[in-house]
Amino acid sequence: MSKVNFTPNEDRILVEAAAAEEKTASGIIIPDTAKEKPQEGTIVAVGKGTSEKPVTVKVGDRVLYGKYAGTEITISGVEYLIMKNSDVFGTL
């Protein structure tokens, strides 16, 4: 997990996505064009939330989120996803 100097607004969270699978369980190497977007990641920053929408996760949590959740952003050369707390299905 990387340390980032960024604080999301309100109920948003910043997630570092897990690496996409390189091989199948049987050992077949997956080409870049066939890799699926990961749906798991680690939270690196959280907003303060609001009185109606408190943030329910904390920095360091491993979470599952929707396939098309969030917006990809790059901070200091590292790619992250920024999404609302409600886009998270749960913690691992």
N, C-alpha and C positions, 0 to 999 in steps of 0.2 A: 504494500500500500504506500502510495506516495503522499508527501506532505505538500499542500497547496495553499497559497495565500489568496483565498477567495471565499467569500461568504454569500451564499444564495439568499435571495429575498424571501420573506414570508415562509410558506410551507414547501419550498423547493429544496431538493437535495442534489448533491453532486456525486455521481457514481463512476468509479473506474471499472469498466467492463472486464470480465474474465476473458482470457485468451480463447479464441475459437479452437475447436478440436483439430489437431493435425492428422490424426490417424483414427481409423475405426477400431472397434474392439478386436476385430480379426487381423489388424495390422495393415490394412490398406491405407495408403497415404491419400488424403483428401486435397485436391487442387484448390487454389485460392478462389476460383470461380464458383466452386460448389460448397464452400464453407457457409454454414448458417450463422447468422448474427447471434452472439451469445445473449442469453436471457438471465444471466447471473452476474453479479458484480459486488464490489466492496464500496461502502459509503466513505467518502473522503471529506465531505463538508455538508453541514445542514443549516437551514435557515432557522430563525427564531420561532416561526409559526405565528398563528394569530389566535385570538380567543375562540373563534369558531373552528379553526383548523390547526390543532396542535400537531407538532412533528412527533411521530411515534417511533422513529428510528434514531440511532446515534452513530457517530463516527466509528468506523471499524466493523460495523455489522455487515455480514454477507447476506445479500437479498436476492430475491427472484422478482422480475418485473416483466411486463408485457413485451412481446416481440417488437412492436413498433412504438414503444414508450420513449419519451424523452427526445431531446434535441442534442445532436453531437456538437461539441465545442472543443477547441484546442486551447490549452493554457500552458505556456512555457514548453511547447513542443509535445505535450502529452494529451492524448484524446480522452475526453470524458463525456458522460451523458448528464444533462441536467433535466430533471423531471420533478413533477409534483409528488409529494408524499403519498397521495392516493394512487399513484401508478405502481406502487410496490405491492406485490401480492403477499409477501411475508419474508421472514428472516430464516436463515439456515443455521 
